[in-house]
Amino acid sequence: MWRPAVEQDLEWVFPFLMEHVQSSMFLLGNLRDFGLGSDAPYGLRLWVLEQGRGVFGISNSGTVLLQAPEFDRWDTAAALICDRKIVGVLGDAQQARAFVVAAGLTGHAMELDRDDQGFRLNLADLRLNARPDDVLLPMTQVDRPLLEAWRAAYNMETLGQPAEKATQTAAGDIAKFITQDSHRVLVSHGEPVAMTGFNTRFEDVVQIGGVFTPSEKRGQGHARQALAMHLAEARSQGATQAVLFSANAAASRAYEAVGFEPARAFALMLFSEAQKISTSDVEPCT
């Protein structure tokens, strides 16, 4: 049912994934950046359904990514990677959770195990309210220790990381955001109050990630303002669509306030320790 992807497959894989862009941005970004056969950490080993309309992959670092809306034999996908260590599964919630069950990966300790509400926005419908005392700045123009502290708090609150790991990870995150110029900071009345960013971009679509307001500044509309201003900037550079996943009701209200509409849920499952396929239903693993 599955076969290894070849270069010619990318001619239909990219359009297929764009049909389901709200839950395919990680696949699209990885394939664009690394193609097939890369040994980079985020490079993918990829398979496609013989009849098309399905993609399944695992990164070199062990993250499973998938998109096959009409498929239900996820045990056959699990059989492809029974020799691989798996650190996480990301994708459309219905598909990703069906894969985890078929692969016998339930019941393991998770660092993150969440289904986030998906949202999608045509940037022509973006709602942006002018606030004269607000300015959106690149991270290079803001105190870096402050940004690292914010990111550490984000890693704990949103990604469920323990404090020590969250702090260690934050410095590298901010360094990457600065290098990629992917994130922005909202400064209001001369004070940094929120940050926002894009996890990835593909063609005319941006995927929002890393939206954060420190606890003492919440409830004042800073996150939605930062997001709206960043999206307006992206729109001026040719972006036409935006997608994201919301971790809680308060964030969802902020996204809806700037024009986002609900879409399918997205699952984020990160294991506390790397796992392997462990089910007798997957024959090649026994």
LUMDREN-613330 format. One record per residue: residue number from 1; x, y, z of N, C-alpha, C in turn. Coordinates in steps of 0.02 Angstrom, whole numbers, plus 32768, in hexadecimal, padded with zeros to 4 digits. Atoms other than C-alpha are relative to their C-alpha. Layout:
N
PAZA,NUM,X,Y,Z,X,Y,Z,X,Y,Z
...
//
This chain:
286
PAZA,1,8029,7FC4,8000,8000,8000,8000,802B,803F,8000
PAZA,2,7FD2,7FC7,7FFE,8092,8074,8024,803E,7FEE,7FD8
PAZA,3,7FC0,8008,8022,812F,808C,7FBE,802B,803D,800F
PAZA,4,7FD5,7FC6,7FF5,81C8,80FB,7FD5,7FF3,8037,7FCC
PAZA,5,800A,7FC8,802E,81B0,81A7,7F8A,803E,800C,7FD6
PAZA,6,7FCA,7FED,802D,821A,81DA,7EF5,7FF5,8048,7FEA
PAZA,7,8004,7FB9,8012,823E,8285,7EAD,7FC3,8011,7FD7
PAZA,8,8039,7FF2,802A,81B4,8277,7E2C,7FC0,8007,8028
PAZA,9,803C,7FFC,7FD6,8135,8261,7EB7,7FF4,8046,801A
PAZA,10,8009,7FBD,7FE4,8155,8311,7EF5,7FD5,802C,7FD3
PAZA,11,802A,7FD9,802D,80FA,8352,7E5B,7FB7,7FFE,8014
PAZA,12,8045,8003,7FE7,8056,8315,7EA7,7FFC,8007,804C
PAZA,13,8002,7FFC,7FB7,8087,8310,7F5F,7FF6,8048,8017
PAZA,14,8008,7FBB,7FEB,809A,83CD,7F6E,7FB9,801A,7FF5
PAZA,15,8046,7FE9,8008,7FF0,83F6,7F20,7FCF,7FDC,802F
PAZA,16,802B,8026,7FD2,7FA0,836B,7F87,8003,801C,8047
PAZA,17,7FF8,7FE4,7FBC,7FE8,83B0,8029,7FE2,8046,8005
PAZA,18,801D,7FBE,7FFF,7FB1,845F,7FF9,7FB3,7FFD,8005
PAZA,19,8048,8009,7FF8,7EFE,841E,7FEF,7FEE,7FFA,804A
PAZA,20,800A,800B,7FB9,7F11,83F6,80A8,8033,8029,8028
PAZA,21,7FC8,7FD9,7FE7,7F87,8484,80D3,7FFC,800D,804B
PAZA,22,8007,7FEF,7FBA,7F40,84A6,8180,8024,7FCE,802D
PAZA,23,7FDD,8032,7FD8,7F8A,8402,81C0,803C,7FE1,7FDC
PAZA,24,7FC9,801B,8027,8017,83EC,8142,803D,802D,7FFD
PAZA,25,7FCA,7FCF,8008,808B,8480,815E,8044,7FE4,8013
PAZA,26,7FC0,801C,7FED,8112,841C,81B7,801B,7FD2,7FC8
PAZA,27,7FEC,802B,8039,8115,839C,8129,8017,802B,7FC6
PAZA,28,7FEE,7FD5,8039,8118,8425,80A5,8043,8022,800B
PAZA,29,7FC2,7FDD,7FF2,81A2,8487,80FA,803D,7FD2,8000
PAZA,30,7FC8,802F,7FFF,820F,83EE,8118,8013,7FE9,7FB9
PAZA,31,7FF2,8017,8044,81FD,83B0,8065,801F,8037,7FD6
PAZA,32,7FE2,7FC8,8025,8223,845C,801E,8048,800B,8015
PAZA,33,7FBD,7FEF,7FE7,82BB,8476,808D,8033,7FC8,7FF7
PAZA,34,7FD1,8038,8000,8306,83C7,8087,7FF4,7FCC,7FC9
PAZA,35,800E,8031,8035,82B2,8365,7FFA,7FFE,7FBA,801B
PAZA,36,7FFF,8046,7FED,82C2,82A8,7FFD,8048,7FE9,800C
PAZA,37,7FBF,801F,7FF5,8355,824A,8048,8033,802A,8025
PAZA,38,7FD1,7FD7,7FDB,83A3,82D6,80AD,8012,7FDF,8043
PAZA,39,7FEC,801A,7FBF,8408,82A6,8148,7FFB,8036,8036
PAZA,40,800A,7FCC,7FCF,83DA,8349,81A0,7FCE,7FE8,8035
PAZA,41,802E,8016,7FCB,837D,8336,8247,7FB6,8001,7FEB
PAZA,42,8046,7FFA,8015,82DA,8371,81F6,7FF4,7FE3,7FBB
PAZA,43,800A,8023,803F,82F7,8313,8154,7FD1,7FC6,8009
PAZA,44,8035,8033,7FFA,826E,8295,812E,8010,7FC2,7FD8
PAZA,45,8009,803C,8027,8262,81E2,80FB,7FB5,7FFC,7FF2
PAZA,46,8045,7FF6,8014,81BF,81E4,809A,7FE6,7FC5,7FD8
PAZA,47,8023,8033,8027,8142,8165,8058,7FBF,801F,7FE6
PAZA,48,8040,7FEA,801C,80A8,817F,7FEB,7FD5,7FC3,7FF4
PAZA,49,802D,8036,8011,800E,8116,7FCF,8005,7FF2,7FB5
PAZA,50,7FF8,8012,8047,8019,80B7,7F2B,7FCC,8020,7FD4
PAZA,51,8035,7FE1,8027,7F74,80FF,7EF3,7FFE,804C,8009
PAZA,52,7FFE,7FB9,7FF4,7FA5,81AE,7F2B,7FD4,8014,803A
PAZA,53,802B,7FE4,7FCC,7F47,821F,7FA5,8015,7FED,8046
PAZA,54,7FE9,800F,7FBD,7FB4,81F1,8038,804B,8006,8006
PAZA,55,7FB9,7FF5,7FF3,805E,821F,8082,800F,7FEE,8048
PAZA,56,7FEC,8014,7FBD,80B8,81D6,8119,804B,8007,8005
PAZA,57,7FB8,7FF7,7FFA,8163,8205,815A,8018,8002,8047
PAZA,58,7FE0,7FF8,7FBF,81DC,8206,81EB,8040,8027,7FF5
PAZA,59,7FC3,7FD8,8006,8264,8287,8205,803B,7FD8,801C
PAZA,60,7FC4,8021,7FE5,8317,8254,822A,8004,8006,804C
PAZA,61,8000,7FF7,7FB7,82FA,8295,82DA,7FC8,7FD8,8022
PAZA,62,8031,802D,7FE3,8265,821F,82F1,7FB9,8019,8006
PAZA,63,8044,7FE6,7FFE,81C8,8287,82D5,7FD7,7FE6,7FC5
PAZA,64,802D,801A,8034,8139,8235,8275,7FD3,8038,7FE7
PAZA,65,802B,7FD0,8021,80DC,82A4,81F9,7FD6,7FDB,7FCD
PAZA,66,802B,8026,802B,8047,826A,8195,7FC7,802A,7FE4
PAZA,67,803A,7FE0,801D,7FBB,829F,8121,7FE0,7FCE,7FCF
PAZA,68,8025,8030,802A,7F3F,821F,80DC,7FB8,7FFE,8018
PAZA,69,8043,7FF7,7FE3,7E8C,8258,80FF,7FD0,7FC6,7FF4
PAZA,70,802F,8035,8011,7E37,81C3,80AC,801B,7FBB,8012
PAZA,71,7FDD,803E,7FF1,7EAA,813D,80F4,7FF1,7FE9,8047
PAZA,72,800F,8018,7FBD,7E87,80CC,8189,8029,7FC2,8014
PAZA,73,7FD7,8039,7FEE,7F0C,8042,8188,8045,8017,8019
PAZA,74,7FC3,7FE2,7FE7,7F8D,8099,81F2,8032,7FCD,801A
PAZA,75,7FD1,8035,7FED,7FD7,7FF3,822A,8032,7FF3,7FC8
PAZA,76,7FD2,8009,8038,8022,7FE6,817B,8035,8036,7FFE
PAZA,77,7FCE,7FCA,7FFB,8077,808E,8196,8030,7FF1,8039
PAZA,78,7FD5,8010,7FC6,80B7,8058,8241,8034,7FCC,7FEE
PAZA,79,7FD1,8035,8013,8107,7FBF,81F1,803D,801C,7FDB
PAZA,80,7FC8,7FE3,8026,8175,8033,8188,8038,8018,802D
PAZA,81,7FCF,7FE0,7FD5,81CE,807A,821F,8008,7FDA,8042
PAZA,82,7FFC,8025,7FC1,81CF,7FED,829F,8047,7FFD,801C
PAZA,83,7FBA,8000,7FE8,828D,7FFB,82AA,8017,8045,8015
PAZA,84,7FEC,7FBB,7FF2,828C,80B7,82CB,7FEA,8017,8045
PAZA,85,8014,7FE0,7FC2,828A,8118,836D,7FD2,803A,7FEF
PAZA,86,8032,7FCD,800D,81F4,818B,8374,7FFC,802F,803B
PAZA,87,8002,7FCF,7FCA,81F9,822B,83D8,7FBD,8025,8002
PAZA,88,8040,7FDC,8000,8151,8273,83A3,7FD8,7FF2,7FC1
PAZA,89,802E,8007,8038,80BC,8271,832F,7FDA,8041,7FF9
PAZA,90,8022,7FC0,800D,8076,8310,82E0,7FD4,7FF9,7FC3
PAZA,91,802A,8001,803B,7FE3,8323,826C,7FB7,8009,8011
PAZA,92,8048,7FFE,7FF7,7F28,832C,8252,7FEE,7FD1,8039
PAZA,93,800A,8026,7FC2,7EE5,82F0,82FA,7FE1,7FBC,7FF4
PAZA,94,8020,8040,800D,7E74,8267,82B6,8031,7FCD,7FE4
PAZA,95,7FCF,802D,801F,7EFE,821D,824A,8038,7FED,8030
PAZA,96,7FC7,800C,7FD4,7F8B,8231,82C8,7FEE,7FD1,8039
PAZA,97,8013,802B,7FC8,7F2C,81E0,8356,7FEF,7FB9,7FE8
PAZA,98,800C,8042,801C,7EF4,8151,82E7,8042,7FDC,7FF4
PAZA,99,7FBE,801E,800A,7FAA,8133,82BA,801E,7FE8,8042
PAZA,100,7FE3,8011,7FBF,7FE1,8133,8371,7FE0,7FC0,801C
PAZA,101,8022,803D,7FE8,7F5E,80B1,839D,8016,7FC4,7FD7
PAZA,102,7FED,8037,802B,7F89,8044,8306,8048,7FEA,800C
PAZA,103,7FB9,800F,7FF5,8042,804F,8331,800F,7FE7,8046
PAZA,104,7FF4,8017,7FBC,802A,801B,83E6,8028,8030,802A
PAZA,105,7FD8,7FCD,7FDE,8071,80BF,8425,7FD9,8023,8038
PAZA,106,8026,7FE2,7FCB,7FE9,80E8,84A2,801B,7FEB,8045
PAZA,107,7FED,8012,7FBB,8009,80EA,855D,8045,8013,8015
PAZA,108,7FBC,7FEB,7FEE,80BA,812F,8557,7FFE,8047,801D
PAZA,109,7FFB,7FBD,7FE3,80ED,81C9,85BB,800B,8033,7FC9
PAZA,110,7FFD,7FCC,8032,80D7,8267,8557,8019,8042,801D
PAZA,111,7FED,7FBC,7FEE,812F,830E,8563,7FCA,8030,7FEA
PAZA,112,8037,7FD8,801B,80A1,8355,84FA,7FCF,7FD1,7FDF
PAZA,113,8034,802A,801D,7FFD,8302,84CC,7FC0,8029,7FFC
PAZA,114,8035,7FCE,8004,7F7D,837C,848A,7FE4,8004,7FBA
PAZA,115,8021,7FF1,8040,7EFF,8399,8400,7FEE,804A,8002
PAZA,116,800D,7FB9,8003,7EFE,8451,83D2,7FCD,8011,7FCB
PAZA,117,8030,7FE9,8031,7E6F,84A8,837B,8024,8022,7FC6
PAZA,118,7FE2,7FE0,803A,7EA3,84D5,82CA,7FDA,803E,7FEC
PAZA,119,801F,7FC3,801A,7E81,857F,827D,8020,8011,7FBD
PAZA,120,7FE8,7FED,8042,7E92,85C5,81CE,7FE5,8045,7FEE
PAZA,121,8014,7FBB,8011,7E8B,8675,8187,8016,8012,7FB9
PAZA,122,7FF0,7FDF,803E,7E83,86C1,80DA,8016,8047,8013
PAZA,123,7FE4,7FC1,7FE7,7EF3,8759,80F6,7FDC,803D,7FE4
PAZA,124,8029,7FC8,8017,7E7D,87C5,808F,7FCC,8013,8035
PAZA,125,8033,7FF5,7FCC,7E08,87B4,8126,8020,8011,8043
PAZA,126,7FDD,7FEE,7FC2,7E8B,87E4,81A9,7FE2,8040,801D
PAZA,127,8019,7FC5,7FDD,7E48,885C,822B,8038,801D,802B
PAZA,128,7FC9,7FDF,7FDC,7ECA,88D7,826C,7FE8,8044,8018
PAZA,129,8013,7FC0,7FE3,7EA0,8964,82E3,803F,8029,800F
PAZA,130,7FC5,7FD5,7FF5,7F1B,89F5,82E3,8005,8014,8049
PAZA,131,7FF1,7FE9,7FBC,7F6B,8A1A,838C,803F,802B,7FF9
PAZA,132,7FC9,7FD3,8010,7FDB,8AB4,8377,803F,7FF6,802A
PAZA,133,7FC6,8008,7FD4,804C,8A88,840A,8021,7FBC,7FFB
PAZA,134,7FE4,8043,800A,8073,89D8,83CA,802E,7FFF,7FC4
PAZA,135,7FD2,800A,8037,8106,89A9,835E,8018,7FB8,8002
PAZA,136,7FE9,8046,8005,813D,88FD,8321,8049,8001,7FEB
PAZA,137,7FB9,7FFE,800C,81F8,88DF,8328,801D,7FBB,7FF5
PAZA,138,7FDB,8040,8003,826F,8854,82F2,8022,7FF3,8042
PAZA,139,7FE2,8013,7FBF,82BD,87F5,8382,8043,8020,800D
PAZA,140,7FBE,7FE2,7FF8,8366,8843,8362,7FFE,8043,8023
PAZA,141,8007,7FBE,7FE2,8322,88E7,83A5,7FE3,7FFE,8047
PAZA,142,801D,8008,7FBD,82E5,88A1,844C,8032,7FDB,802C
PAZA,143,7FD3,801F,7FD0,8343,886B,84E9,7FFD,7FB4,7FFB
PAZA,144,8000,8048,800C,8379,87B8,84C8,7FF2,7FD6,803F
PAZA,145,8012,8026,7FC4,8376,8778,857D,7FB5,8001,800F
PAZA,146,8048,7FFD,7FF6,82C2,87B4,8589,7FDC,7FCE,7FD3
PAZA,147,801F,802E,8030,8293,8753,84EC,800C,7FB7,8013
PAZA,148,7FF2,8044,7FEB,82E9,86B7,852D,7FD6,7FEC,803C
PAZA,149,802B,800D,7FC6,8289,86C5,85D1,7FB8,7FF4,7FE9
PAZA,150,8043,800B,801B,81E6,86D7,856F,7FFB,7FBC,7FDF
PAZA,151,8003,803F,8023,8210,8642,8504,8002,7FC6,8030
PAZA,152,7FFF,8036,7FCE,823A,85D7,859B,7FBB,7FF7,801F
PAZA,153,8044,8004,7FE4,8190,8602,85E4,7FD0,7FE0,7FCE
PAZA,154,802A,801E,8036,813E,85D6,853D,800C,7FB5,7FFD
PAZA,155,7FF0,8047,8004,819A,852F,8539,7FE0,7FD9,8039
PAZA,156,801F,8022,7FC7,8158,8504,85E6,7FB4,7FFF,7FF9
PAZA,157,8048,7FFA,8001,80A6,8542,85CE,7FE0,7FDB,7FC5
PAZA,158,801F,8019,803D,8084,850D,851B,801A,7FBC,7FEB
PAZA,159,7FE2,803F,8016,80FC,847E,84FA,8008,7FCE,8039
PAZA,160,7FFC,802E,7FC8,80FA,8433,85A8,8045,7FEC,8015
PAZA,161,7FBB,8012,7FEE,81B7,8434,85BD,800E,8010,8049
PAZA,162,7FEB,7FEE,7FBC,8201,842B,866C,802C,803E,7FFE
PAZA,163,7FE0,7FBF,7FFE,8252,84CC,86A5,8047,7FFF,7FE6
PAZA,164,7FBA,8001,8015,8307,8499,868B,8006,7FF8,7FB4
PAZA,165,7FFE,800A,8048,82E9,8459,85DA,7FE5,803D,7FDC
PAZA,166,801E,7FC5,8020,827B,84EF,85B0,8032,8039,7FFB
PAZA,167,7FCE,7FCB,7FFF,8305,8567,85E1,803A,7FF1,7FD0
PAZA,168,7FCA,8013,802D,838B,8507,8584,7FEC,8006,7FB6
PAZA,169,8019,7FFE,8045,8321,84FB,84E7,7FF4,8047,7FE9
PAZA,170,8015,7FBC,8013,82ED,85B2,84EA,8038,8026,7FDD
PAZA,171,7FC9,7FDB,801F,8399,85F8,84BF,8009,7FEC,7FB7
PAZA,172,7FFA,8017,8045,83A6,858B,8424,7FC5,8015,7FD6
PAZA,173,803C,7FEB,8025,82F3,85B4,83F2,8007,8048,7FE9
PAZA,174,7FFB,7FB9,8012,8311,866F,83F8,8037,800C,7FCD
PAZA,175,7FCB,7FFA,8032,83B5,865D,839A,7FE7,7FED,7FBB
PAZA,176,801B,8016,8041,835A,85FE,8310,7FCE,8033,7FE5
PAZA,177,8032,7FCF,8017,82CC,867D,8308,8023,803E,7FE4
PAZA,178,7FDB,7FC5,8018,834A,870A,82F5,8020,7FF1,7FBD
PAZA,179,7FE0,8013,803F,83AA,86AE,826D,7FCD,7FFE,7FC7
PAZA,180,8033,8009,8034,830A,8687,820E,7FD5,803F,7FF6
PAZA,181,802A,7FC4,8001,82BA,8732,8230,7FB6,7FED,7FFE
PAZA,182,8044,801C,8003,821B,86D1,8253,7FD0,801C,8034
PAZA,183,802A,7FE9,7FC9,81DB,8727,82F1,8005,804B,800A
PAZA,184,8004,7FB8,7FF3,81AA,87D5,8328,7FEB,800C,8049
PAZA,185,8011,7FEC,7FBB,8193,8831,83CE,7FD6,803F,7FFC
PAZA,186,802A,7FC5,7FFB,8107,88AB,83F2,8018,802C,8039
PAZA,187,7FEC,7FCF,7FCE,8140,8946,844E,7FC7,8033,8005
PAZA,188,8038,7FD2,7FF5,80B4,89B0,849B,8015,8034,8033
PAZA,189,7FEB,7FC8,7FD5,80D7,8A5B,84E6,8048,7FF7,8015
PAZA,190,7FB8,8007,7FF4,8190,8A31,84DA,8014,7FC1,8026
PAZA,191,7FF1,803B,7FD8,8183,898B,8538,7FEF,7FC0,7FD9
PAZA,192,8010,8040,8020,8190,88DA,84EE,7FC7,7FDD,8026
PAZA,193,803A,801C,7FDD,80E9,8885,8511,7FEA,7FBC,7FE4
PAZA,194,8015,803F,801D,80D5,87EE,849D,802E,7FEE,7FC6
PAZA,195,7FDB,8015,803C,8128,8786,8416,7FD5,7FD0,7FD8
PAZA,196,8023,802C,802D,80E9,8726,8381,8031,7FEA,7FCA
PAZA,197,7FD2,8018,8033,8135,86C5,82F2,7FE0,7FD1,7FCF
PAZA,198,8015,8032,8030,8128,864F,8260,802C,7FC2,8008
PAZA,199,7FDB,803F,7FFD,8159,8599,8277,801F,7FF0,7FBD
PAZA,200,7FE8,800E,8044,8169,8586,81BC,7FD6,8027,7FCE
PAZA,201,8024,7FE2,8038,8135,85D1,8116,8007,7FD1,7FC4
PAZA,202,7FFD,8026,803E,810B,8578,8075,7FD8,8023,7FCC
PAZA,203,801F,7FD8,8035,80E6,85D7,7FD6,7FDB,803B,801F
PAZA,204,8023,7FC5,7FE6,805C,8651,8009,7FDD,7FF3,8043
PAZA,205,801F,8012,7FC0,802F,85FD,80B0,8033,8008,8038
PAZA,206,7FD7,7FFC,7FC4,8075,8626,815C,7FDE,7FD9,8038
PAZA,207,801A,8024,7FC6,8062,85BA,81F7,8019,8025,803F
PAZA,208,7FF0,7FDA,7FC4,805C,861C,829A,8017,7FD2,8038
PAZA,209,7FE9,8025,7FC6,80BB,85E0,8332,8025,802D,8030
PAZA,210,7FD9,7FDA,7FD0,810B,8620,83D1,7FDF,803F,8019
PAZA,211,8023,7FC5,7FE7,8085,86A1,83FD,8002,7FFF,804D
PAZA,212,7FF8,7FFF,7FB7,80A6,86D7,84B1,7FFA,8046,801B
PAZA,213,8004,7FC3,7FD9,8078,875F,852B,8012,7FEF,8048
PAZA,214,7FF1,800F,7FB9,80C7,8763,85DA,7FC2,800A,802B
PAZA,215,803D,8004,7FD9,8047,8743,8662,7FE7,8045,8017
PAZA,216,8015,7FBE,7FE6,8048,87F6,86A5,7FE5,802E,7FCA
PAZA,217,8018,7FD5,8037,801C,883C,85F8,7FC4,7FE2,7FDC
PAZA,218,8036,8021,8022,7F8F,87C6,85CC,7FBD,8024,800B
PAZA,219,8042,7FE2,7FFB,7EDB,87F9,85AF,7FFB,8046,7FE4
PAZA,220,8000,7FBC,801B,7F09,889B,8555,8002,8001,7FB3
PAZA,221,8002,8003,8049,7F02,885E,84A0,8044,8003,7FDF
PAZA,222,7FBD,7FFA,801E,7FBE,885D,8487,800F,7FC7,7FCF
PAZA,223,7FF0,8039,802C,7FCB,87AE,843C,7FDD,8007,7FBD
PAZA,224,8024,7FFA,803F,7F43,87CC,83BB,801B,803A,7FD6
PAZA,225,7FE4,7FC8,8026,7F90,8874,838D,8043,7FEE,7FE0
PAZA,226,7FBF,8016,801C,803E,8829,8377,7FF4,7FD2,7FC5
PAZA,227,800F,802E,8036,7FF6,879D,830D,7FE5,8024,7FC3
PAZA,228,801E,7FDD,8039,7F8D,8810,82A1,8033,802A,7FDB
PAZA,229,7FCD,7FD6,8020,801E,8886,8281,8032,7FD6,7FD9
PAZA,230,7FD1,802C,8023,8092,87F6,8253,7FE0,7FE3,7FC1
PAZA,231,8023,801A,803B,800F,87AE,81DD,7FF9,8036,7FCB
PAZA,232,8004,7FCA,8031,7FF8,8858,818C,8043,8009,7FDD
PAZA,233,7FBD,7FFE,801E,80B4,885C,8170,8009,7FC8,7FCD
PAZA,234,7FFA,8039,802E,80AF,87AE,8123,7FD4,800A,7FC2
PAZA,235,802C,7FF3,8039,801C,87E0,80B5,801F,8031,7FCF
PAZA,236,7FDF,7FCF,802C,807E,8874,8073,8039,7FE1,7FD9
PAZA,237,7FC9,8023,8022,8106,87F7,8041,7FE6,7FC6,7FD6
PAZA,238,801C,8031,802E,808E,8787,7FE0,7FDA,7FC6,801E
PAZA,239,8026,8036,7FE2,8041,8711,805F,7FB5,800C,7FF8
PAZA,240,8048,7FFA,8009,7F88,86EE,8043,7FD8,7FD7,8032
PAZA,241,8022,802A,7FD1,7F5E,866A,80C7,802A,7FF7,8040
PAZA,242,7FDE,800E,7FC1,7F88,8646,817D,7FDC,7FC6,8023
PAZA,243,801C,8037,7FD9,7F6F,85AA,81E7,8022,7FFF,8044
PAZA,244,7FE4,8007,7FBD,7F8B,8584,829F,7FD9,7FCD,8027
PAZA,245,8021,802E,7FD1,7F5E,8513,8330,7FFE,8022,8044
PAZA,246,800A,7FDB,7FC2,7F19,8559,83D1,8001,7FD1,803B
PAZA,247,7FF7,802C,7FC6,7F49,8510,847A,7FCB,8009,8035
PAZA,248,8032,7FF5,7FCC,7EBC,855C,84E1,7FCB,8031,7FE8
PAZA,249,803A,7FD7,8013,7E18,85BC,84DD,8012,804A,7FFB
PAZA,250,7FED,7FB9,8002,7E67,8664,8504,8025,8011,7FC0
PAZA,251,7FDC,7FF5,803E,7EDE,8653,8472,7FD1,7FFE,7FC5
PAZA,252,8030,8007,8037,7E4F,861C,8401,7FD8,8041,7FF8
PAZA,253,8025,7FC1,8005,7DEE,86BB,842B,802A,8037,7FE0
PAZA,254,7FD4,7FCE,801E,7E85,8724,83FD,8006,7FF5,7FB5
PAZA,255,7FFA,800F,8047,7E96,86CB,8355,7FC0,8011,7FDB
PAZA,256,803F,7FF1,8021,7DDE,86DA,832D,7FF6,804C,7FFA
PAZA,257,8008,7FB8,8001,7DE8,8794,8356,8022,8020,7FC4
PAZA,258,7FDF,7FE3,803B,7E5F,87B1,82C4,7FE8,7FDF,7FBF
PAZA,259,801F,801B,803C,7DF7,8748,824B,8006,7FB6,7FF4
PAZA,260,7FF7,8047,800B,7E2B,8692,825E,7FBE,7FDA,800A
PAZA,261,803A,802B,7FFA,7DA6,860C,8245,8016,7FB9,8012
PAZA,262,7FEC,8043,7FEA,7DA8,855E,8295,800A,7FCF,7FC6
PAZA,263,7FF2,8035,8030,7DF1,84CB,8233,800A,7FC0,8028
PAZA,264,7FF9,8041,7FDF,7E1C,8416,825B,8036,8003,8037
PAZA,265,7FD1,8002,7FC8,7E78,83ED,82FC,8043,7FE0,7FEB
PAZA,266,7FBC,8017,800E,7F34,83CA,82FB,801C,7FE0,803F
PAZA,267,7FE4,8023,7FC6,7F88,834B,836E,804B,800C,8005
PAZA,268,7FB9,7FFB,7FF0,8030,8369,83C0,800F,7FCE,8037
PAZA,269,7FEF,8034,7FD1,8075,82CF,8415,804C,7FF7,8001
PAZA,270,7FB8,8007,7FF8,8127,82D0,8457,800D,7FD2,803C
PAZA,271,7FF3,8030,7FCC,8165,823C,84BC,8037,8019,802F
PAZA,272,7FCC,7FEF,7FD0,81C9,8254,855B,8042,7FDE,7FF0
PAZA,273,7FC6,8026,8017,8240,81CF,8519,7FEF,7FE2,7FBC
PAZA,274,800C,801C,8042,8255,818E,8468,7FE2,7FBA,8005
PAZA,275,8023,803F,7FFF,81E5,80FA,8441,800A,7FDA,7FBF
PAZA,276,8001,8028,803D,81DC,806C,83C3,7FBB,7FE0,7FF9
PAZA,277,8040,8022,800D,8146,801A,8370,7FFD,7FC1,802B
PAZA,278,8004,803A,7FD2,8106,7F98,83EB,7FBB,7FE2,7FFE
PAZA,279,8040,8022,8005,8070,7F38,83AD,8007,7FC2,7FD5
PAZA,280,7FFE,803E,8027,805A,7E86,8370,7FD8,8005,7FC0
PAZA,281,8027,7FF8,803D,7FE2,7EC9,82ED,802B,8016,7FC5
PAZA,282,7FD3,7FEA,8036,8076,7F0E,828B,8031,7FC7,7FF2
PAZA,283,7FDC,803F,800C,80BC,7E6D,8240,804B,8008,7FF9
PAZA,284,7FB7,7FFC,8009,8169,7EA9,8207,8026,800F,8040
PAZA,285,7FDF,7FF0,7FC1,818D,7EDE,82BA,8007,7FC4,802E
PAZA,286,8000,8039,7FD2,8172,7E32,8306,8036,7FCE,7FED
//
